[in-house]
Amino acid sequence: MDCNELKLFEKYRFIIGIDEAGRGPLAGPVFVCAFCCDLKDYKSLLTFKELTDSKKLNEKKRGKLYSGLKHKFRYSIKSASNIEIDEMNILKATLNKMKEALQEFDNHILENSIILIDGNRNIDIPYPQKTIVKGDLKCKTIAAASIMAKVSRDLFMLEMDKIYPQYNFKKHKGYPTKEHKELIKKFGLSPIHRKSFKYF
């Protein structure tokens, strides 16, 4: 898994990988993570051998990586609620939160960074950036952001399961599974469902 991040450090002092989790679900927020490394951090990141796209890992492995990453590295996590998603659409909400996540880092970091974004959409920022399709499979920094965003969102949905147990969010995390759709038919939409999405 390589997108020449080591080579990028020849030109930039920092790399910030960005990814999201939760664009596809019918309920809950979309979470975004911006994950920052200097060269020393990056070499430490390379020791996380199982680091890859969060969707390729089971819940236990994601949780273990999340626990290992969150105390050792610089990162910022933002989320857009279902209400924000309904107001501005999922793409705009996601890109907006990516920009907000970056703004959590000080100017010294941002002015000396290359921003690597999973996907093919640029962010409206005055800093060097590069979009990488399937970046979470190719770049360690994006993979780390993928893990942090996914686990953070899953933890949020577990809390929502306690408030709305009839939807079984702890199992499907709001994704459009057959079971989830059947529960929506039975109970209707909850306050955290995205009303602008198609359900059936």
N, C-alpha and C positions, 0 to 999 in steps of 0.2 A: 504494500500500500504506500504509494509515493506520488507526490505532486511537486517534487523538487523544493520542498520547504527548506532544506539545508542550504540550497543554492540561494534562496531568497534572503537568507540571513547575511549573504555577502553584500547586499544592497540596503537592507532594512534592519533596524535594531529589534523590531517587534513584528510578530505575526499575530493577527487576530482572526480566528476562525469563527464563522457564524452559521448557525443552523436553527431550525425550528422543529417543534413537535406539536401536532394537533391541528393541522390544516384540514384533515379529512373528517374528523368526528362531527356528529350531529349536536353534541352538547359540550359545554365547558369552554375554557379559553384556549387560545393558541399560545404556546410558550416559546420564547426565543432566548438563545444564549450566545453571548460573545465571549470567546475564550482566548486569553492573551498569553503569549509565550515570548520570552527572549531566548537566546541561544541556550543558555544554561537550563532554563525551564524545559525547552524542547528536548534536550538530551534526557532529562528526567522523564518526560512524557513517553519517550521511546521505550522505557522500561515496562510500560503497560502493554504487554504483548497482545492481549485480547481486544485492544481498542479498535473498534470498527463502527460502521453504521449501526445505530441502536436497534434498528429493526432486525438485524442479523443475530442479535443476542437474546437469550431468554431473560426473564425478569430477575432471576437471581444473579446472573453475571452482570447485568446492567447496574443493579444495586451495589454490587461489590466495587465496580469501577467508579460509580458515583461517589461512594464513600471515600475511595482512595484519592479521587481528583479534587474534591471540594475543599480540602484543607491545605492543599499544596500549591494551588495555582490561582492566578487572577482571572476572574470571570464576572460577568454581569448577566442577570436573568431578568427579563421583563415578560409580561403577559398581557394579552388583549382579551377582554371579557367577551362573552357572547353578545352583549349589547353593543360593544365597539365593533365587533365583526359584522353585526347586522346593519349598523349605521354606515360603515365605510367599505364593506366587502372584505373577504378573507385575505386577499392579496395585499390590499392597501394597509389593512390592520397589521399584517405580518411585517411588511417593509417598514412601517412606522415604528414598530417595537424594536426592530433591528437597529434603527437609527437611535432610538432612545437607549438601547443597551450600550451602544458605542459611546454615547455621551457620558456614561458613568466613569469612563477612563479619563485621566487628566490629559491636558493638551500635549504635554511632553511625549506621552506614549502615542497618542493619535498622530502627531506630526512626524513620528519616526516609524510608522507602521505600514504594512501592506495588509489590506482586509481581504480575506478569502471567504467568499459567500457560496454556500451550497445552492445549486440551481442555476438559473439563467437570468435573474433579475438584479439589476444594480440598485444600490441605495443612494439617495440624494445626500451625499456627503462630499466634502472637499479633500478627501484623502485617497491615495491610490487603492484601487480595489480590483478584484478579479473574481468573476463568477465561474464556478466549476460544477458542471452537471455530475451528479453522483459524487460530489466532493467528500461526502462522509465515508466513502469507500476508498478515496484516493489520498486524503490529507488527514494527518493526525490531529491537527488543531480543529478541523471541522468535525471529525469523529468525536472528539472530546466534547465539543459544543452540542452535538447530537445527543450524547449520553446525558449531559447535564439538563438539557431541555426536556428530554423524554421522561426521565425519572422525576424531575420537578413537577411535570404535568400529572404524571401518574399519582404522585403523592397528594396533589390537589384533588384529583378525582376520588381518591380513597376517602378524603374528608367529605366530599360531596355525597358519597355513598351513605355516610352516617346521617346526613340531613334528608336525603331522598332515597331511602333503602329500597323502595318499590321498583326502582329502575336498574338495580344491580350494577351500578357503575364500577364497583370493585372488580367486576369480571371483565367487562368490555371497554371500560374507560371512556365511554361515550361514542365509540366508533359504530358505524352503521351495520352491526351484526344482525342476523335474523332475530335473535332473542331480543335485542334492544328495540328493534322496530315493532315486535309483537307487544312489548311492554308499553311503547308509546301509544299503540292502538288501544290498549287497555286503560291506561291512566292519563292519556293526553300529554301535552308538553309541560315540562317543569320550568321553573324560572331560569334555569341555566341552559335550556335548549336554544339552539340558533334558529330563529324563526325564518330567516332568509334562505335556509337550506331546503333542498327537496328531500322528502322522507320516504315517499312511496311512488 
